[in-house]
Amino acid sequence: MTSILTYTFKNLPSTSAWALRFSLRPLSCSSQLRAAPAAQTNTKKTLAKPNVRNIVVVDGVRIPFLLSGTSYKDLMPHDLARAALSGLLHRTNVPKEVVDYIIFGTVIQEVKTSNVAREAALGAGFSDKTPAHTVTMACISANQAMTTDLCPVGVGLIASGQSDVIVAGGVELMSDVPIRHSRKMRKMMLDLNKAKTLGQRLSLISKFRLNFLTPELPAVAEFSTSETMGHSADRLAASFAVSRLEQDEYALRSHRLAKKAQDEGLLSDVVPFKVPGKETVTKDNGIRPSSLEQMAKLKPAFVKPYGTVTAANSSFLTDGASAMLIMAEDKALAMGYKPKAYLRDFVYVSQDPKDQLLLGPTYATPKVLEKAGLTLKDIDAFEFHEAFSGQILANFKAMDSDWFAQNYMGRKTKVGAPPLEKFNNWGGSLSLGHPFGATGCRLVMAAANRLRKEGGQFGLVAACAAGGQGHAMIVEAYPK
């Protein structure tokens, strides 16, 4: 399978000089379907720090990630989060009263359950004395939920000794997003509720116009730029000269690897969920290996008619939830657990939300490696969030460019692109799905489980997020 070597972008806006610097580079993904060679383990230094508590992942689960509008469509977000919590309790047998704190990430909040972490915890049977709060940071909300416990300063719950046992997770239900009345209608309804006399009510009603009934539909768009993320991905792919064929090849790789991992039982973090009144869901339903010929038939989804981002090379709207049991290492061992991994160094970054919206991994990766004292060669398993094929491939090109490092990142040299044979080997968000608030936990558990399976020591998790933000974290395998 060979990529085309030339590609023409007509009428596709590009607002940077990147396109002048990045020529097309063939990318063949078919060879990556073979099993990756076993990584060497226990050959590198540990990242334990003196006088800092070791924080471990005991285990993590997720309910199956489903295409929005399917089996979860009649539920509420806290139902999915509760199912993930229940699955975690069943998997780990952790006593509910031992959990000190629960933190969940979410993006599109259900107004009836604004603190979805608390409602899900109560629904899962946790004590009403167990505090819970909800965080939001776009697609890295679950990452923020996890790292709330880790920071050795400020309010880091475990690192500071305030807590020993934390549950972190995330949830998103794209099947039912808030659709509001127009602002004029909302204002009139609130004023009517305050009106004290019939005359006041009639006066307000007389101002009603039919256009007040026009609803406000949510959009996955940047508030600061009014640009949809898909449009940004199309411009980014054009700027870095990532062709449509390269994007389709990468998406096909993601689906094929996910199908292979699913068939071989490698997606062990998935727990079954008996949907009330419906069937028991046991696996992700968005994994759909196709062919390049079929994918090529799809029309551009955002920049029309010459864009390269399509439904086939984009992550899809997804419903799902995830949860992880995180402990201080001494507490985990005292309770008889064998942890899966250490959570080590992490960073958050922010860039220009217009031209660099999806380049979070490029900026975060070198920072977290330097913080940990590692290089790219030390990493045995990479798990990056796949928002779009073009986003992943553009990040690869940016990471592998001295010119970009010098002109945009203030660095002397590039960090380098992750080798494909170590990258998202069990599929990614393009195939497994992307419930905004839940993906971060999936990434960390994929890295931890891959390290155990493949015999590696260090994993690197990275993701982009709306607002031009990004995150990266080092996961270290727990000794067997």
N, C-alpha and C positions, 0 to 999 in steps of 0.2 A: 504494500500500500504506500504510494508515494504522493506527496503533496505537489500541487502545482507550484511553479517557481515564479510565476508572475501573476499579478492580479490588479485590476483597475478599480479604483473607487471613484465613482462619478457623483458629483453634487453632494458628497458626504462632508459635512463641516468638520474641520480640524483646526483647533485654536492654538496649537503649539508647533514647535519646530521638531517634535519627535519623529514625525513621518519622514523627515529628511535624513534621519540618522538610522532608522531601523529598516533594513531590507528583509524581504521574506526569507525565512529559513525553513527548509523542509522539516516536518515533524511527523515521524511515523510512530503510531501508537499500537499497531497490531502486535508487535513483538513483545509488548509489555503484558500480554495476557499470560505469559509463562510465569511460573512461580518465581518469586524473587529469591536470589541466593540467600542462604541463612546468614544473618549478620553475626559478627563476632561479639561476644558479651563478656562483661567483667574484665575488659582490657583497658578501660579508661578510668580516670579518677571519678570518684563520686562527687556530687555537688552539695553534699552536706556542709553546713556552715557552723562554725563554733558559736555556742551560746544562742543558737536559733533553733527552735523546735522543728523537728522533721514533721511535715504534714503529708499524710498518705491518703490515697484513694483506696478504700476497702473494696468497693465495687460500684457499678453504675448500671442502670437499666433505662430502657425507653420503651414505651408502647410503640407498636408499628407506626411508621410514618405513612400517612395516606394522602392521596390526592384530595384536595378540598372538594366538597360536594359529594363525597362518597359515604362510607359507613359512619363517620363521626358527625355528619352534617346537622343532626338534630340535638347534639349535646352542647354544653357550655364549656368554656376553657377550664374551669375548676374541675369539671368531670374528668378531663384528660389528665390534668395535673394530679388529681386524686388517684387515678389509675396507676400513674407512674410511681407515686409514693407507695401505694399498696404493693406494687410489683417489687419495689426496693426492699420493703419490709419482709416480703416473702422470700426474696433471694438471699438476704443477709441474716434474717432472724434477729436483727438488732431490736432490743427492747425499746418500745416507744418512749418510755420515761427517761432513757439515757440520752436522747437527742436534746441538745441544748438550744438549738436554733435552726430555723428553716428559712432559706432564701431562694426565691424563684425569679427568673427573668421572663419578661414578656414585652411585646411591642405594641400590638393593637389591643388596648385594654377593654374588657367588657365593663361597662359602667356600673353594673349591679355588683360586681366583685372586683372593685378597684385594687384591693390587696389580695390577689388570687392565691398567693402563697398561704395566707392565713385560712382562707375558705377551703382550700384543698387539704391543708393539714387537719383541720377539724373534721372534714369529710372522711379522711383516711384513718381517723381514730386517734390522732395524737392528742395529748393532754391540752386542755385550754390554757394551761400554764406555760406551754412552749411558745416563745415568741416567734413570729414569722413576718418577713417583709418582702416586698416585691421591688425589683429594680428594672430599669429599662435603659438600654444603650444600643438600640437598633439590633442588628444581626449578631452582636456580641453581648447580648443581654445575659445569657447563661454564663458566659465567660466572666462577666462582672459579678454574677452571683457566686461563682466559685472563688474568685480572688478577693472577695470581701473578707474571707477568713484568713487570707494568706499574708497580707501586708504586715510586715513586722513593726510598723509604726501606726499611729493613729488608732483606728478602731478595728484593726485586724483581730478577729474574734479568737482564733486558735493561736496564732503567733503571739498574741499579747497575753495569752493565758486565761482570757475570759471564758473560753469554751473549750471543750475537748472533743465534742461530737457535733458535726454540722451536716445537714442535708442541703445540698444545692441542686437546683434544677431549672427547668424552663418549660414554657408551654406557648403554643400558638394555635388558634382555631380560625383559619382563613375562610371556613365555610360560612361564618356568621360574623361579619364585621359591622361596626356601628354605621348606620346611615341616618344622617340627621335631617331634621327640617331645615329650611332656609333660615338664615339669621333673622330676617324680618318676621317669619312665622314664630320662631322661638321667642323673640322679644314680645310679640303680641300675646302669646300664651302666658308668659310670665306676668305681663301687665294685667291680663285678665284675672289671673289668680290673686293679684293684689287689689283689684277693683272692689270697692265696698258697696257701691250702689248700682242699681239697674241702669241709670243714666250713664255712669262711667263705662259700664260694660258695652252698652249700645254704641257709645262714641268710639270705643276701640274697635268693635266689630265693623263699624262703617268704614274703617280704614283698610279693611281686608281686600286684597287683590288676588286673583287666581295664581299669579306667579309666585305668591308666597308659598304655594304648595310644591314648588320645585325642590326636590331633595338635594342634599349635598352628599355626593358619593365619595368615598375615600379613594385615594390614589397613592400608589407607591411612588411618590415624587418628593424631591428635595424641597423643603420649605424655602430655603434661601435662594434657590435657582429656578424653582418650578419645573425642573427637568426630571423626567422619569429615569429610574436607574437603568432601564433597558436602553434608553437613548444615550445615556452616559457610557454604557458598555459598548455601544456601537461606535461612538466617537473614539473611545479608548483603543478599540481594536484597529480602527483605521489609522490612528496616530502611530501605533506600533507595528503597522503593516501586518496584521494577523489576518490571513485570508479566511474566507467562508469555509473552504475545504479543511483547513487546519482546525477550525472550531468544530466542525462536524466530526472530524476524526477523534478529537479529544473527547467529545460528548459520547461518541460510540464506545470509546475505551472505558469511560466511567460506567456506562450501563453494562458492558460485558463483564467488567471486573466485579461489579456489584452482584450480577446474576451468578457468577462463579462463586463468590463468597457466600451468597445466600444458599445456593445448592449444596455447598460443602459444610454448612453449619457454622461458618466463621462469625456470623453476625450474632454472637451470643449475648449481646446486650439487649436484644429484643425480647420482651416478655409478652405473653398473650393477654388480650383484653376482651372480656365478655361485654360487648356493647349492649346496654339495656334494651331489651325488646328485639335484639337482632342477633347476629351470629357472633362467634368468638373470632376476633381478628388475630392472626398469628404472624403475619409477615408484611413487610412494606409492599405497597401495590403500585409504586411508580417506576419500578425497574422494568424497562422495556427495550431490550436490544433490538435495533432495527438494522438498517443497511445504509451505506452512504448514498445509494441511489434513491432510497425513499426519503432520506433527510434532505437531499438536494431539491426535492420537489416543493418544499415548504417556502412560502414567501417571507420576506423580512417582516419582523413583528413591530419594529419601532421606526427606523429611518427608512422610509419607502420612497422609491422602489429599489434603491441601491444598497441598502444596509446589509449587514451580514449576520446580525443576531436574529435567530428564529426561535420558535417554540422548542425545537429539537435540541438546540445548544444553549438553552437557558434552564435554570432551576425552575421548578413549577410551584404553584401555590399549594401549600402543604399544611395538614393538620397533624399535630403530634405533641408529645411531652416527654421529658427525660428527667432523671433524678440520680444523684450520686451521694454515696455515704463517704464523708471526708472526716478524718480523725487526726488527732495528734498521734504520732507513731507509738509512744509509750502506752497510751490508752488503748489503741487497737491491739497491741500485743498482750496487754493485761486482760483483755476480753477474749483472747484466744483467736483473733483474726489473723489471717495471712494476707496482708495488703497486696494490691496489684501494682501500685506505682507510687512514687513520690511526686508531688507537685512542687516544682522548683521555681526558677526565675520567670518573671513575666514582665511585659511592658504594654503600655497603651500609647498610641500615636494618633496624631491628627494632621490632616493636610487640607489643601484647597478642595472644597466640596464640588467644584465644577470640573476642572480638568484632571484632578487626581482623586476623584471620589472612591475609586475601587483599588487604589494602590497601597492599601494598608499593609499587606504582607511584605511588600518591598521595603517599606520604611521600618516595620517592626522587627523583621528577621535579623538584620545585622545588629540591632540594638540589643535584642535578647541574647544573641550569641556572645556578644562582647560582655554583657552583664554576667553571663554564666562562665566565661572563659573558654568557650568552645568555638570551633569552626564548623563550616558546613559539612566537612568530611566526617565530623564526629557524630552526625545525626544518622540514626539507623532507620527511622520511620518518620516521614513527613505526612501531616494531615492538615491540608488547607481547605478552607471553605470554598466551594465552587458555586459562585453566584451565576456566572456565565462562563462558557468556554473561553470567550475572548478576554475576559477578566483574568483568568488563570494564565493564559498564554502571554498576555501583555505584561503581567507581573514577572513571568519567567524572563522575558526580554529585558525588562527594566533592571531586574536583579543581576543579569548577566552583562550589563553595559557599564564600562568605566565612564563613558560620556555622560550617562544619566546620573551616575553616582556623583560625579564632579559638578555637574551643572544644576542639579535639582536637590541633591541630598547633602551637599557640603562634605562629601567624602572623597578621599583620594583614589580609592579603588572600589570595584564592584564586590559584592558579597558572593556572587555566583548563583546560578539557577539550580534548584534541587534536581537530582537525577531521577528520571521517570521511574526507574526500577525500584525506587524507594518511596514513590509518591502516590498517596491515595490508593493503595493496592487493593482495597476492598470496596472500591467505589467511593462516591462523594455526593455532595448535595445535588448535583445534576441528575443523579439516578436514585439515590436514597430519599431525596426530598429535603426541604428546608423550611421547617416550622421556625420562623424567625427567632423566637425566644428560646428554643430548645437545642439548636444546632451545636452550640459551644460544648455542651456536655457530651454529645455524640462524638465530636472530634477528639476530645480527651480520652474517652473510653476506647475509641478506635485505635488511638496511638498506644494506650496501655495494653490493650489486648494483642495488638500486632507485635509489640516488643516481647511479650511473653511467648507468643507463637513462633516468632522468627528468631528469637534469641538475641535481640538487640538490647542496648542499654539506654540510649537517649532518643526521645521523640520530640519533634517540633510541631506545635499546633499554631496555625495562623489564620486570620480572617480579616476581611474588610467589612465595613459597616456604613450605613447611611450617615450623612454628615461629614464624610471624608475621614472617618476614624478607622482604627485598626488595632489588632491585638496579636500578641505572640506569647507563647509559653513553652517552657522546657518541661517535658515529662520524663522522669527517670524510672526505669524498670526496678521493681523491688526484687532483691536477690531471691532466687528460688531456694 
